[in-house]
Amino acid sequence: MSEPEELPQREQRESTKKKKKTRRSGKKKKEQREGEEQVEFEQEVQSVSECVVLHGIFKLGKKSHDVLLTRTKLTWTPIIPENPTGETGVPQSGEVLLQDIFAVKVKRRRAAGQESGGPVLGVALFWCRRKGRRLEEDTLHLHNASSEHTHTWYNTLKELLTGFSSRPTNLKVFINPSSHKKEAVHIYRDHVAPLFKMADIRTDITVTERKGHALSVIKECKLDEYDGVVCVGGDGSVAELCHALVLRAQLDADSPEKPVRAALPLGIIPAGSTDVVSCSVHGVRDPVTAALHIVLGHLQQVDMCSFSSHGQLVCFGFSAMFGFGGRSLARAEKKRWMPSSRRREYALVKTLARLRPEDCQLSFLSARKSNSNLFVQRDKDQDQDQDPESEGEESWVTNQGLYLSISIMSIPCLSPHAPQGLAPNTSLANGSAALIAVGNTSRSEFIKHLKRYSSSTGQFNFSFVETHAVSAVKIRPCSLIGCSEDESEEEGDLKTTPFIHAEGTTFPWNIDGELVEIANEVLIRVHPRLITLYGEEVEEAESSVSCSCI
C-alpha cells in the first residue's frame, strides 16, 4: 500500500487514542471528585460522632439508616450496600434539631380496641417544621422491633428534651366562647388541645362567662402552680389578660407606682376578627402556629404602655387610638348585632362621612431624650423605667391643634388588614412607642393615608402626618360648651370644624380594640419588656384580608 493511503489511517488511530485518553482523564476527575465528597462526608460523620449520645440502626420507610443522636440534633444516613463495580454514591442524610422536637412516643402494634401493650415497633418523634411564618407539625418514624433498643432511645430523648427549661408543663387556659364567630372552643378542642396532650402539658381550663371574668380569676388564683397562661380569643380577651397579669404582678409586689414585670408568659391562640397582638408575635393568624410556639417555649419580651388619667390607672395595653380610631370603634360597638366585618366597614364609612378633627393639646417625651432610661440593657430584676415626669418640663414637646387621629403603639400592630403594621417603625421590645399624629386635612387625603396601610408603604409620606419615637405621651382634649357630634350639622365645610363637646363629656378611646370612655387628660407611658409572650419578633404578617369599604 502506498504512503498516501497509510496517512489517513495513522491520523484516525491517533484521534482514537486521544479520545480514550480524554475519557480516562474525565473518569479519573469524576472518581477524584466523588472521593473528595466521600472524605468530606466521613469527616462530617467523624466530627458528629465525637459528641454522639446514641448510635443505632432504624428503618425510615423501607430503608435502613444509620441514626446518630447528639445533644443538639438527630441525624440519619441511609445504609447503602457496596456496588459490585466498587462505585458508591454519596448518601443523602437528614437531620432534625432537638429544639424543634416537642414529643417522643413509643410505637406499638395494637389490635382494634386495644388501649395498652402490644409489640414494640419503634420510636415516633413529633417535631415542628417551619414554612415561612407558619409552624407545622411533622412526624419522624424510626422503626426497630427491639424493645430494649427502642426504650433506650425513648428514655434518652425524653431526658434531653427536659433540658429546654422554657417549655411549659402546666398551663392556665382561658377560653372566650363569645369571641368573633364563637369558634374559640372548637379551635382549642380541634387544633390546640391535641398538641398540648402530645407534649404532656397539663391544663386548667376556664371558659369565661362575662367581661372581666379572666381578670377576677387571675387576681385570686395561685400563679406559682403554672408555667404560663394561655388566652383563646380575640384582641379584647388578650388585652384583659395582659392587663390582669401585669396588675397582679403589681399587687404581689405592692408597687402601685412603678409597674412590675408579669410573673408568667402569655400564649395567644387567635380566635378573633383581627388578632393584632397574635399577628405581631406569630406573623400569621393560625392556631397551630400559636400552639407550637407555646409547646416549644419560644419566649419574646414585649413592651407595654400604662394609661392613666388624673393620677388614676385606667389600664395596661399595647396600643391606643384617639380621634378617628376611637370614634370608629364607638360606632361599631353600637352595632354589635352585625357580623364583625360588616360592623367594621359600616363604622369606617360612617366615621369618614362625618369626619372632623379633634381640638387637643398633644405633648410627648422623645425616646431619644431619655435614651439612658429606655434603651440600655437592664438586669432581669431591674426593669423599672424612670418616671417621665422626672425628666423635667423642658424635655416635653407640646403642640396645640386639630388632629384627625392620634395613635400610640408600643408594638407594630400587624394584622391581615395591615401586613406591615400600623406602626411599622417600632418593634416588640425596643423600649419606645410610635406616636402617629394625623393633622387636619381633606377627607380624600385622609383616605389615601388609610389605604396605604394595606396596599404599600408610604402611609407616613404626607405633610399632615408626623411620627415620633416616644417614651411618654399626654393628650388633653379642649372641651368647649356647644353642640355635640350627634346634633344636627349646619351647612358648611366640616373639615375645619372640630368636634365641640360639652363640659364633662367623655372621649372615646380605642385601647387594644376595646372601647374606653375617658373624660380628662390621658397620660401614656412606655414600660420596656413588661410582659413576656410566646412567639418571636415578626417584621410582616401574612395578608389574606382586604377592606372593600374605602
Disulfide bonds with the S-S distance in Angstrom:
none
